[in-house]
Amino acid sequence: MTECSKELPSGWSPCVIEDIVASDGLFKDGDWVESKDQDPNGDVRLIQLADIGDGKFVDKSSRFLTTAKTRELNCTFLKAGDILVARMPDPLGRCCIFPLNGDDRYVTVVDVCAIRLGETSISSKFLMYLINSPSIRGKISALQSGSTRKRISRGNLATISLPIPPLEEQRRIVAKIEELFSELDKGIEALKTAREQLKIYRQAVLKHAFEGKLSARWSEQNQDKLESPEQLLARIQQERQARYQQQLKDWQTAVKAWEKNGKEGKKPGKPKKLATVKEISEKEITDFPRLPIGWAYVRLGTIIDEPTYGTSKKCTYESGDVGVLRIPNISYGAIDASDLKFASFDQDEIKAFSLAKGDLLTIRSNGSVSLVGSCALITNQDAGFLFAGYLIRLRPNQGLVAPSFLLSVLSSHLLRRQIESVAKSTSGVNNINTGEIQNLIIPLPSVNEQVELMKRLDVSTPNIGAAENEIDIQLEKSETLRQSILKKAFSGQLVPQNPNDEPASELLERIRAEKAGATKPSRRKAHNTSAGKVAKAG
């Protein structure tokens, strides 16, 4: 008796996937289809891993091949109602029901496993929810293999014990899950709508701020202290030169100390010459808001040091004592160190990639263009951490720009529009480089007005941030509740058992007898695909 069977409610039985696939069903991997086999003008769609959502078909990909090629490759055609299981992350083992109709019009890749239960078997929806439940997802995770690209083989998937209730109870479970999920989805949709409304409100506040309207009264009261745009730009250039000269002096001092110590270790690197930043043309700012007295549009590169890419060192993060910030640590303008990773670095690497209070970290590459350019401000408690390669360090010249001001202006619609315009890619990965960052155009007032502006933003925006955080907490709770519903469903706690239901053992026996007595049909060549092949990217 298996461990699964010991814990099952009355009328339930343990089985594996092959036990519930009837004679007219199938349980096999998709097909080995390489890039060279595909044809954008083909009439057969190739369903990809990206199409497989957690309980829903995402319908995202657009890959095709010809009917002739599917027959040459002996492809297996999908049917509406098939269960598609993703044998690779993320998450590993997620599955959905294939909803698209059409004979001989759809095939799938080898890293997707197709399950067709057949007419005499169990409920397809029940099996989909079961595979997506925490208990089965945990078993799948335990059976994964591969050092870099995790996957579960169909052979291992076939060994997982599944708890099967009577057929009538399956239907009650599915109905209850869908009732509860429907209510949950309505709540989630309301939370997401509220979050979008908060984003709109935040952008309205930031727009007001960076057009000089939020600090207009202060500006009127301090007109005698305000610089003209020409004076501000001239001072930026002076400050930039002075900062570079100070860096040269510091370097010369470091070289002398290095020589005095017998040239031990690596010679200090000379500061890079100031990058040439092109002037802003009138055409570039034609549709930008008009700025008040004392403000000017400037290139970001004129008020920060040369942006620095993160360490390219490949880290396992399994040992070491130096904290390394990664993309998941960038959270709503701040550092979330709850999942901080550690690695080992030499002193030169620590010096090159160490963060200081007032630095900003920005995401340079991501599949979501809305995350590219997202920033976090480094505080005292974050100082000393290093940062990984998909991040860029921005070090403001604090004589020209307050770090908190720069953080806020980089999240405004004016800057997000510029960032997403240069970062957006059709290849799937969106990028922004250091040159593009330096060319961004920002509205800049005097440091005194920046300080005043941030005081006013500090009154306006914390409530927005608190509301956004609360929404995120509720969304996390919603996902936890979803998993709790599935856990109860497949332990017999979601709906009542009915002793009059036909036991699952009789259903399983009927499927076994039907398969044993069925005459094996001749297999069409186009359906004669071997299982267990490994996918090739493309």
Summary of the structure (lengths in Angstrom):
residues: 538
radius of gyration: 30.1
end to end distance: 43.9
largest distance: 97.3
contacts: 1609
relative contact order: 0.14
helix: 42%
strand: 15%
